Amino acid sequence: MTEIFVAPGGDDSGPGTRERPFATLDKARLAARAATGQVLVQLRAGTYTLAEPLELTAADSGRDGDRVVYQAHGYGTPDQEEVVLSGGRRVAVREEPGGVWAAGVGDLEPRQLYAAGRRAERASIDGLPGAAAMTCTGYTTDSPEPLRWSSPGDVEFVHRGVYPWSEARCGVAAVTAEDGTTVITMAQPGFGRALELYNSTWQGQTSRGPGLPTRIENDAAFLTLPGTFALDRSRPGGHVVRYLPRPGERPEDIVVPALETLLRVTGARDVSLRGLTFAEAGWSRPGGPEGFLHYHGSGFYEGGPVDTVSLGEGVGSVTVPRASTTIPACVVLDGVARVTVEGCRFTRLGATGLGLYDGADVTVRGCDFDTLAAGAVTVTRTLDALVEDNWIHHVGLDFPGSPGIALLGTTGCAVTRNHVAEVPHCGIVAGPGRGTRIVGNLTTGTMSALADGGGVYLSGPQGDSAGNGAVVRGNVISDTRTPYNFGLYADYGAAWVTLEDNVVERADTTAILHVSPPLEHVVYRGNFWDADPLGADAPPPGVTYEGNTTLADEAELLAATAAIRSRAGLLRPRRGMRPVSPAETAPAS
């Protein structure tokens, strides 16, 4: 085996040995490419601040059945070292009146800021002041308050619940006074596209466009709470971040994201990543004139045709995009095979943590995902991926429709023994696919912000027979919070799905059997609920409902499902958390 060492204080002119390590990951990558047999790249403790994304290609693959492994030194032992791959930049801070810190960031457009590793929130206000109305180009209000915004062209309107499962973001172009009225002109093409996309009828009521904002973000005039920041882009190339610090924070600890991608692995085979932390990457596109027009899950609209979809006779309809784009990931595996990501942490990221696209035989095991603007793991058009034993919590912080784990167009993929906690919408989502297995997961505290989702959500065909359909088994789904949710949710024409031996408790509704388009070849068997699913008294033709048990008494439900609970959730505990016992999924007395 060839060992290659790299350390932040190393020297790229050295041999890359334990005594004389390289300084950069790129130099270590080139040395690994030239080596033969099993290759182990040992990263010593410290932060590796990346000037550009680290790229691994087919030339960086393992050869002849051997692997190339990038790992934190001491991985898997009590002496494992802390290794951070960061796309962030520390900024020089000056103090302005009122205790606000200001820092020039050049042409960067950070949507996140971190102080000593702690996430700051964008400065905001609740809604549009005064008597406001939407127009075809923006908004009007009788309040003069928007005229006092410091940099109107950087202000962003947030529309939570424009559909119950969606949150849109549209930028402001200008604010003017006209005949005693404040006129807010919105940025294009984003606002025009929002008018095209968000149209619905519901029980006789019609809605058009995004409506009034529920929150308004990103102006220095909103800096009233410690721990908030705003970005001023009014001077091209001279952007300024302003931050109102919390007590005890130090100017030298302020970090803003500079890169959008930390690592991209393209076409590589037989590569492992172990024990690495990926941190401080961003995603600036939502701050552009296109805005962020979320539709569902990790998808957003970039223009093009929209279709009207019926929600059922006499119920209503919604317009939906014919095509959508997926939120990007800060760590990307594209077209890879036999790649393993193990024991890594993804934190303080401005988009999705890890994206797997068009690959095969990929394993994501034992990783931690937290403090993410979007979801944790997105798997698209991939064969035989395993997502196992991952702790996912506090994700979707900026884009709350993002699921903890999302599968789309996959074949033979398994999501097993994960714990997804404290997420704003669905915990685990499977779109149309084939042979999906969602087994032994624990979801707690899902659906904290948006509605119409669940702890586990499936939509569309999952195969074409019982032999290659989806199996959802042995999951525990607790505390699905917002009203209008279905803890275990087969929706929108889901077909060839078996849902068995699951536990659902403290959801608005445990499950729903009547949806549009209708369910086909869907089996609910041997599940335990604390309330009957909606439609269980008269299942539709496409649903088999048999052997399920409803136990409204919490103690009885705990006792009856102890065996299922013992096999759900993480395989091993993590630092900073304890394994969740059955008693801990019950509400506090």
N, C-alpha and C positions, 0 to 999 in steps of 0.2 A: 504494500500500500504506500502511495505517495502522500505525504503530509505537507501542506503549504500553510504558512502562518501569515496573518495580516493583522496589523494593529494601528490605531489612530496615530501613534507616535513612531511608526515604523519608517522605513526608507525604501523607496521603490528601486534604488540602485543596488540593494542588497540581495541575498539569495532566497529570501522568503522562508527562512528557517525559524525554529523556536527562538533562537538567540538573536536573530537579525530578521525580523518579519518585514514584509512589505507594508507600505503605508496605505495603498488604495485597493479597493475591491477590483477595479479594472485590471490592475497589474496581476492580482491573484487569479483572476479569470483567465488571463492569457497564459499564465504558468500552468493552470489546470488543463487548459486546452492542449498544451504541449506534452503533458504527462501521459503515461500509459498505466493500465491496470486500474485498481480502485484508487480514487483520488479523494482526499479529505482536506477541505479548505477550512482551517481553524480560525475563526474570528475572535480576537482577544477583546476584552471589555472596552467599552467606550461608545461614543456616538460617531458614526460615519456620516458626515454631512455631504450629501450627493450634489454635485454640480449639474448633473444630468442623469436621466434614468440609467440604471444598470441593465444592460441588455445581454441575455443569454440566447443563443441561436442553436441551430442543429449542430454547428461545429463545437458546441460546448457540451454535447451529449456524452454519456458514458459509452464505452465501446466493449464489444465482445462479452456482454453480460455483466460488466462491471458498472459501478455507479460513480457519479461525481456528487459529492456531498458538501454543502455549505452549512456550517453549523457554528453555534456559539461554543467557545472552548469550554470543555467540561460538560457538554450537553448530557442530560440524563443523570447527573450526579449532584450531590449536595454542593459541589464547588462550581456549578455552572455559572458562567460569567454573563453579565448583562450587556447585550449588544443591540444597538439601535441604529437602524438605517433611516436617516431623516432627510426629508425634502424641505426642511424649514430654514429660516434665516433669523438670526438675532439682529435686532434693529437698534440704532442709536436714538435714544429718547431725549427730548427736551420738555421742560415743564411750561405749560401755558397757564393763563389766569383760570382760577377756579379749580386748580389741582389736576387739570387734564394733562396727560402725557401725549406728546405728538412725536411722530417718527416719519421721516421720508422713506418711501419704499420704491422710488423710481417708477417703473411701468408695471409693477406687480399689482394685481387686483385681488388681494386676499379677502375671502369671505369668512375666514376663521382667524382667531388670534388666541394664543396660549400664553399664560403667565405662570412660569415655573411648572409647566405641564398641566395646568388647570385651564379648561376651556372657558373663554369669555363669550358672552352673548352679544349679538348685534343690538345696538341701541334701538329702541322701538317705542311706539305708542299704540294704544288700542283704538283702531278704527279711524275713520275720517271725521274730523271735528265739524260741528255745525250741522245744518240741514243739507244733506248731500244727496246727489243724484248722479246716476251713470248716463253718459251720452255716447254717441257713436265714436267719439275720439278720446273719451276719458271721463272726467267728472267735473261737477260744479258743486260749490258749497258757499253758504253765506258767511262762513268763518274766514277771517283774514289770517288765521294761524299758518296755513301753508305758505303764505308770502314771506314768512320769517324763517323758512327752512334755509339752512346755510348753503347747501349744494343740491338743489332740486333734482338735477339730472342723475344723482346717485341714489335717490330714494326709491324704495322698492315696496310695492303693494303686495300683501300676502292675502290669499283668498282661501281660507280653510273651509272645507266642506262645500266647495262649489258644486261637486257631486259629493255624496256622503263619504266616498272612499278617496277623494282627491283633494290636493292642496296646490294651488297655482301661485306663481310669482310673476308679476309684471312690473317693468320699470317705468319711471316717470321721465318724460322728455322735458317738460317745462311747466312752470306755474306763473300765471299772469292775473292781473286784475282787470276786469271788464265790466264797466257800468255797475260797480258796487258788488260784483260777484267774483269769487275766486275760481278761475278756470284752470283745471289740471289736465294737461295734454299728455297722454301716455305714449310710451315708446312703441314704435312700429318696427317690424311686423308683429311683435308679440301680442299687442292688445287686439289687433284685427283678427289674428288667429284665435284668440280666446273667444271673441264674439262668434266665430264660426264653430268652435268646438263645443262649447258648453251651452247646450240647448236641451231642455227637457220639458216633459209634461208629466204631472203626477196627480192623479185623481181630479182631473179637470183644471188644475193650476199649471200655467205655463211660465217657464223661466228662460231668459235669454242672456247669454254672456256671463262674465264672472261675477257680476253684482258688486256690491260695495265691499271694500277690503275689510277683513277682520283684524288685521294688524298692519302697521306701516313701519318699515325698518330703514336704518342706515342714514342717519343725519346727525351732525354734531349737536343740533338743537335738541335731540332726544337723549343726550348724555346726562341723565339724572341719577342713575343707579350705579354704584360701584360694581366693577366687573363687566362693564359694557363698553363697546367700541363702535366706531364708525369710520368708513373709508371715504375720503374726498378725492375724486378723480377730475376735478375741475381744471387742473393744469396738466396737459398731456406730458407724460414722462416725469411728472413731479407729484405723483400721488402721495397723499398723507394719511396715515392712520392715526386716529385720536382715541385714547383709552382713558377711562376713569378708573384708577386703580382701587383695588381693595386694600384695607389696612394691612401693612406689613409686607406688601409686595415690593420687589426691587426692579428698577428699570432694566438692569442687565438680564433679567429673566424673561423678557418679552420675545416671543418667537412667532413669525408669520410663515405660512406655507409659501414656497417658491416654485416647487415642482408639482405637476399633476400626476405623474406616474413615477413610482419609486423603482419598480422592477418589472421588466417585461421579458417573459420567457416564450420564445417563438420557435416552434418546430423541434424543440429539444426532446431527447429521450433519456430515461434512466438518470434523472437528477433528483436530489433531495435537498430540502431546506429545513433546517432544524434549529429551534430555539432562538430565532431572530425576532426582533421587534421592528415593525414598520410603522413610521410615525411622521406626522406633519407634512402631508401632501394635501393639495387643494383641488378645486375645480371651479374655474372662473366663468364658464359659459352662461350660467343662469343670470349673471349680472349684465349680460349684453342686451341688445335691443330685442332679441328673440324671447327673452324671459325664460321661464320654466313652466311649461303647460303640462302639468302632470295629468295622466289619465288613470292608470292602474298599476299597482305594484311598482316595479322598477322602470316602467315605461313612461315616456313623455312624448309630446306631439311637436313635430317640427314643420307642420304644414302638409298640404295635400288633401285628398278627398276625405270626407267624413260620411259615415253611414248612420241612418236612424234605426235603432234597435228597439223592438217592442218589449216591454216589461210584462206583457200579459194583457189580454182583452179587458178593457175597462180600468186598467191600472195606469198605464202611461208609456212613455218612451224616453230614450236618451240618444243623443248623437255621440258617436264614438269614432276615433281615428281608424282609417283603414290600415294604416301602418304607423308604428311608433318606434322610437329609439330607446335603447337601454342606457340607463345611467352608467357611466364608465366606472372602472375599478382602478384603484391606485396600485394594485399589484395584479398583473395580467399573466395568465397562462393561456397561450393561443396555439392550437394545433400540436399540443404536446402529447406524449405517451409515457406511461410508467413514471410519472412525476409524483413525488410525495412532499406535502407540506405538513410538518409535524412540530407540535410544541411551540408554535410561533404566536406572536401577539400582534394584532392590528389595532392601532389606537390613534386618536387625534388625526383623523383623515377626513377630507372634504367631499368624498364621494363614497362609492362602495369599497369595502375592504379588499376582497379577493374576487376576481372574475375568471371563470374557466370557460373557454370557448373552443368548440370544434376539436376537442381532445378525446383521449381514450385512456382508461385505466389510470385515473388520477385519484389520489387519496389526500383528504384534508382531515387530519386527526389531531386531537388534543390541543387545539389552538384556542386562544382567547380573542374576542372581538368586542371592543367597547369604544365609546366616545366617537362614533362615526356619523357623518352627515347623512349617509344613505344606509343601505343594507350591509350585511356582513359578507355573505357568499352568494354569488350568482353563477349558476351553471347553465350553459346554453349549448345546444347541439352537441352534447358530449356523450360518449359511450362508456358505461361501466365506471362511473365515478362513485366514490365513497366519501360521505361527509359524516364524520363520526367523532363523538366525544368532544364537541366544541362548546365552549361557554360563550354565549352571545347575549350581550345586555347593553342597554342605553345606546341603541343605534337608531337611525332615522331621525336624527336630531334636527336637521334642516329640511329633509325631504321625507316627511312622515309616512307617505304611502309605501315606502320601501320595506319589503319583508326582511325578517332576519335571514332566512335561507330561501332562495328562489330557484326553481328548476323550470326550464322551458325548452321543449323540443329535445329532451334527453331520452336515452335508451338504456335500460338496465342500471339506473342510478339508485343508490341507497342513501337515505338520511337516517342515521341511527344513533341513539343514545346521546343526543345533544340536549342542552338546557338553554332555551331561549326565554329571556326575561326582560321585562320593562321595555317593551317596544310599542311604537305609536299605532301600528296597524297589525297585519298578520304576522304570526310567528314563522310558519313554514308554508310556502306556496309551491304548488306543482301545476303548471299550465299543461297544455296538451303534450303528451309524451307516450312512452311505451315501457312497461315493465318497472315502474317506479316502486320502491319500497320505502315507506316512512314508518319506522319501527322503533319503539322504546324511547321516544323523546319526551321531554318534560317542557311544557310552556307555562309560564307564569306571568301575569301582568301584561298580557297582550292587549291590543286595541285601546291604548290609553288616550289617543287623540282623535283618530278618524273612525268612521263607522262602516258597516256592511263588510265584515270580514270575520276571521276567526283565528284561534290558536293554530289550527291546521286547515288550509284552504286548497281545494282542487277545482279546476275548471277545464272543460273540454274533454275530448276523447283521450283515454289513458291506455289505449290498446285496441285490439279488435277481437279479443276473446278473453275468457277467464284466465287462460294460461299466460297471457302477456299483458294483462291489465295491471292496475295499481293495487297495492296492498297497504293499508293503513292499520297498523296493529300495535297494541300494547302501549299506546301513548297516553300520557296524563296531561289534561288540558285544564288548568286552573285559573280562575280570575281573568276572564275575558271582559274588559271593563266598560267600554262605552255602550250606551243604549244602541239597539239595532245591530246586534252581532249574533253570530251562530258559532259556538265554540268549535265544533267539528263541522266543517262546511264543504259539502260537495255542491257546486254551483255551475250555472251557465253551460248546460249540456254535458256535464261530466258523464262519462260512460266507461263501463268495464272497471268498476272500482269495488273492492271489498274492504269494508271498515269493520274491524272486529276486535274485541277485547280491549277497547279503549275506555278511559275514564274521563268524563266531562263534568265539571262542577263550577258553580258560580259564574255561569255565562248568562247573558241576557236571554238567550235561547240555546239549548244544548246543541241542536242541529235543526236542519230544515229539509223536508222531503219534497216539497212542491216548489220548483224553480222554473224559470224560463230562460232559454230553451229547457225542456224537461230532462230529468235524469233518465239514463238508460242502462240497464244491466248493472245496477248499483245495489250492493248487499250491505245491510246493517245487521251485524250478528254478534251477540254476546257482549255488547257494550254495557257500560254502567253510567247512569246519569243521575243527577239530583232533581231533574225535571224532565217530563216527556218532550221529545223533539216536536217541533211544529209540523203537524201533518201525520204523526204516528197513528192517530186514530183511524185514518183512511189513507194508507200509502198509495201513491200513484202506480200505474201499471209498470213503469220501469224500475220500481224499487222493491226489493225483498227485505222485509223487516221481521226478524225472527230472533227469539232467545235473548232479547235485551232486557235489562233490569233497571227500574227506576226506584231509587231509594232517597227520599227527601230528607231523612234523618242523617245528619252528618256522621255521627258515630257508627251507624250501621253501614254507611257507604265506605268509611275508612276501613272497617273490619272486613267487608266483603271484597275490597280491592287491594288488600295489603300485598298480595303476591305480584299483581301488576305493577304497583308503585315501586316495589323493590327492584324491578327490572327496567325502570324508566329513569332517564336523566344520565348524568355524567358517569363514566366508568371510573374516574379517579377525581379526587378533590383538587381544587386549585388554591394557590396562595390567595388569601383575602376572602375565601368563602368556605363554607362547610357544605357537605352533601345535604340535600334537602330531604328530611325525613317525612313520612306520611303525615305526621301530626303538624308539620310546618306548612302544609298546603291547606290547612284549615284556617278560617279567619280567627283573629285574635279575640279573646273573650273580653 
